[in-house]
Each structure stands twice: as structure tokens, then as C-alpha cells.
Amino acid sequence: MRTPRAIIGLTLVAALGLSACGGGDNDEKLSSGDRAKASAAALKYVGGGAVTDAERGDGDDAYAYGVEVTLPGGTDIDVEVDKAFKVTNSPAKASDLEPSAAPSEPAATPSPSVTADDDRALTGTTLKKASAAALRATDGGKITETSGSDDADHVYEVDVLLPSGEDVTVELDKAFKVTKIDR
């Protein structure tokens, strides 16, 4: 028969072993209430779509919740939400995007361009030009995300899902010329 000390010791060893295998702040499960509130805030901001993922931000993130919204055309939009369930980043909205008729046409509707801040989703004319340049450089595919960049060697980043299933990031300068394709 095992003594209470042995049982307590085994319990502590098991708990320490589990925490060593993972278990940061990001691994905490979202309560159904927090998931619903974060999802509602993201969907309201984006203007539609379906929530395909929701998770807690970790201690290094400037947001409390990360919500991925997938639009009917398949575009994924990452939305960051704070503890008060307010959107903290500036992702694209459904009204900024429209499904493209062919892979060679970028998905966008005209609107004023925005400054290319790091991780800020591109919109309007900027989105249209960056998407067209990226699709030309990759010989087609599907735009999954766009953003500005504060890196010295490029101004815009366009993520493209190639027909092969490979994800690439096309980096563009201010004239929408390709500076690099990250595979």
C-alpha cells in the first residue's frame, strides 16, 4: 500500500511533467462566453463570414483573443480582440474584398489607399495593385492575407496559397515590384 506522501509525490511529478510539455497562457481554453463575444466582435468588424478559429493571445501578444474569420470566397482574416472585446488591429473588411472571377484577377474593390503600417491589412487601390503583382509573380493562386511592412527592403506583403497547396509570401516595394518571394 502506498503512503500519502508517495501519492502526493507522484502527483507533483506528473503535474510538473505535463507543464514541461507545454502549457503556456495560449493553451488555456476559451470559455464559451469569451469565444462567443470575441467571435461576435470579429464578425461585426469584418462584416460577415465564419469563425474558423479562436484562441487566447499569449503574454507576448498585444491582444487578448485572436479570431480567424473565413469569408465565403475563402479569404482568411485574422482579427485581434482586446479584453473589452474591441478589435485592436485593422484587418480587411468583407466589403473591401470580393471574390475574383479568375486567379489572375485580384480580389478588391476601389477605396482610398492606406499607409503601409506593419501588419495592417491593405485595402482599396493598394490592395488591388499588390494582389495583382503577387499573382503575376506566382502565376496565380489565392490571396490569403495582405499587409504593410515596416521592413527596410519592402513595403507590402501578400500571402498567396498556390494551386500546389504551398503558402508563399510575396514582398513588394512601394512601386509594387517584387523584392522577394518567401517559400
N, C-alpha and C positions, 0 to 999 in steps of 0.2 A: 504494500500500500504506500502511495506517495504522500509525503508530508506536504502541508500547505505551503511551506517555503519553496519546495521543488516545483509545485504547480505555479506559484507566483513567478518564480524564476523563468520557467518555460514560457509563460505568457509574455513576460517582458522581452525575452529573446525573440519570440515570434513577432511582437509588435515592432521591435527595432529592425528586424529583418524586412518586414513589409515596408516600413518607412524608408529604408535604404534603397529599395527597388523603385522608388518613385513616390509621388505623393506631394507635389508642390501645391501651392494655392490654386493653380489652374485645374487640378484634379478634383476639386470639390464639385459635387453635383449641384446643379442649379435647382432650386425649389421650383415646383410647377408654377407658383405665383410669380417669381422673378423671371422665369423663362417667358411666361405669357406677357408680362409687362415690357421686357426688353424686346421681345418679338413684335409686340404691338407698336412700340416706338419706332422700330426699324421699318416696319411695313408702312406706317403712316408717313415717315420721311421719304422713303423710296417711292411710294405711290402704288404699291401692289407687288405681286409676286408671291413666292412661297418661301418660308423659312426652312432652310435645309440644314442649318447647324447653329447652335447657340452654346456659348461657353463663358465661363468666368475669365476675366483678364487676370494675369498673374501680377505679382507685386511690382514687376518692371513696367507694366503697361500703364498708360495714362487713362485707361478706361476700365470700367467695372465689368462690362459684358461685351463680347464680340458676337455679332449675329451675321450669318451669311444668308442673303436673300437671293433666290434664283428667279429671274424674270421668265415669262413664258417663252421667250426666244432662246433661253439657256444661258444668258449672261449672269454671272455671279457678281454680287455687290457685297463688299464687306462693310458692315456698319458697326461703329464703336459707340457704346452707350454708357453714360456715367451712372453713379449710384442713384441719382434722381430720375433715371430713365429718360435722359435727354441725349440726343445724338451729339457726339463731340467731334467727329471728323466731318468731312464734306464729300461723301460719296456721290456717285452719279444717281440721278433720279430716273424712274421709268420713263418720264416724259422727255428726258434728254436722249433716250435711246429708242430705236425702232428696229425691228428685225430686218436684216438685209435680205434682198431678193437673191443675191448670188454671193459667193465667198469673196469676190473681187470688190464688192461694194462695202464700205464701212457702215456701221450702224450708228446713225446720228441724225439729229435734227438741228437746223441752224439756231444758234443763240449766241449771245456775246461770249467771247473767249475769256478765260480766267488766267490769272497769274499762275505760273507753274511752280507751286509750292510742293515740297517733298510730300509724297503720299496723298496729294489732293487729286481726286478724280478729274479727268479732263471732261469738258463739255463743249457744246456748240461747234464752231468752226475749228477750234483747236482739236477737239475730239475727232472730227471728220478728217482733217489733214493727217493727224498722227496715225489714225487707224488705216487710212489708205496707204500711207508709206509703209507701215508694218506689214500689211497684207501683200503689198508688192514685193517686199523683201523676203517674205516667207512663201511666196507663190500660193497664197490662200490660207485658209484656216478660219478659226473662230476667235474673235476678240473676247477675252475673258475679264480683262481688267486694264485700266489705263490710269496713269498718274503722272504728276510732275516730279521733277527730281532736283535736289539741291547739290548733286554731284557736279564736279567741275567739267567732266568730259561729256555730259549730255544733259538735256533739259526735260525730255519726256521719256516715259517708259510705257511700253504697250506689251501686255502679256497675250500670247497667241497660242491656242490649242491647235496643233497641226492635225491634219487628217490621220496621221500615223498614231496619234494619241500623245505625242511628245509636247510638253509645255516649253515654250521659249519666251524670253523677254527681249524685245527689240528696243534698243536705246537710240534716241534721236536727238539731233542738235536743234537749235532754235529755228533753223530753216527746214526742219522735218527730214533731214538727211540721216541715214543710218550711220551710227558710230560704232555699233557693236550688236551682235546677236548672242545672248547668253543661252546656252543649251543646258 
